[in-house]
Amino acid sequence: MKYINADKLKVEIERRMNKHWEELPDADSPEDDWTHNELCELGAYKELEHIEDFIDSLQQEGKSVAERFARIVRGNLIGIDKEVQQKFEQLYFEVTGNKMYGGYND
């Protein structure tokens, strides 16, 4: 599996959301008066919001799995090669944004 830069992806989603937001009428305007294009802009904006939420949930899921796996690794350090430990620590940091030995209560 290849990892993507979620932060970069979210910046692009925000940029596109802002573009759609700019095309929407004022909040005081009743939705019944909106044109078809304005309703499409609103739909696109809301879909981008859902995608952003989905990315957040995937990131949280990845952190949870990485943290559970890190507990297993930390509990078995004697049998793990130093180079493998270092590679895992780097991967753990990339996935969670935290250092592996950040003081978890295992």
C-alpha positions in Angstrom: 0.0 0.0 0.0 1.2 3.5 -0.8 0.6 6.4 1.5 -0.6 9.7 0.2 0.0 13.1 1.8 -3.4 13.6 3.4 -2.6 17.2 4.5 -1.8 18.2 0.9 -5.0 16.5 -0.3 -7.1 18.3 2.4 -5.6 21.7 1.3 -6.7 21.0 -2.3 -10.2 20.0 -1.0 -10.4 23.2 1.0 -9.4 25.2 -2.1 -12.1 23.6 -4.1 -14.7 24.1 -1.3 -13.9 27.8 -1.2 -14.3 28.0 -5.0 -17.8 26.4 -4.7 -18.6 28.6 -1.6 -17.9 31.7 -3.6 -20.5 30.7 -6.2 -23.3 30.4 -3.7 -25.8 33.2 -3.1 -26.0 35.1 0.2 -27.3 33.1 3.2 -30.4 35.4 3.4 -31.5 34.2 -0.1 -34.2 31.5 0.2 -33.1 28.2 -1.3 -36.3 28.1 -3.4 -34.9 31.1 -5.4 -31.5 29.4 -6.1 -30.7 28.5 -9.7 -29.9 25.0 -10.8 -26.1 25.9 -10.9 -26.2 27.3 -7.4 -27.8 24.1 -6.1 -25.1 22.1 -7.9 -22.4 24.3 -6.3 -24.0 23.6 -2.9 -24.1 19.9 -3.6 -20.4 19.9 -4.7 -19.4 21.8 -1.6 -21.3 19.3 0.7 -19.7 16.3 -1.1 -16.2 17.8 -0.6 -17.1 18.2 3.1 -18.0 14.5 3.3 -14.7 13.5 1.5 -12.8 15.6 4.0 -14.6 13.9 6.9 -13.8 10.5 5.4 -10.1 11.3 5.1 -10.2 12.3 8.8 -11.8 9.0 9.8 -9.2 7.0 7.8 -6.4 8.9 9.4 -7.8 8.2 12.9 -8.2 4.5 12.0 -4.6 4.4 10.8 -3.4 6.0 14.0 -5.3 3.5 16.1 -3.9 0.5 14.3 -0.4 1.9 14.5 -0.7 2.6 18.2 -1.9 -1.0 18.9 0.9 -2.4 16.8 3.5 -0.1 18.5 2.4 -1.6 21.9 3.2 -5.1 20.6 6.6 -3.9 19.2 7.5 -2.2 22.4 6.6 -5.3 24.4 8.9 -7.4 22.3 12.0 -5.2 21.6 14.5 -7.8 22.7 13.7 -10.0 19.7 13.6 -7.2 17.1 16.7 -6.1 15.1 17.7 -2.4 15.8 17.4 -1.5 12.1 13.9 -2.9 12.0 13.0 -1.0 15.2 14.3 2.2 13.6 12.3 1.7 10.4 9.2 0.9 12.4 9.7 4.1 14.5 9.9 6.1 11.3 6.8 4.5 9.8 4.9 5.0 13.1 5.8 8.7 13.1 4.7 9.1 9.4 1.3 7.5 10.2 0.5 9.1 13.5 2.6 12.2 13.6 3.8 11.2 17.1 7.0 9.6 18.3 6.6 6.0 19.1 8.0 6.5 22.6 5.8 9.4 23.5 4.8 8.1 26.9 1.8 5.8 26.3 0.6 3.9 29.3 0.8 0.3 28.1 
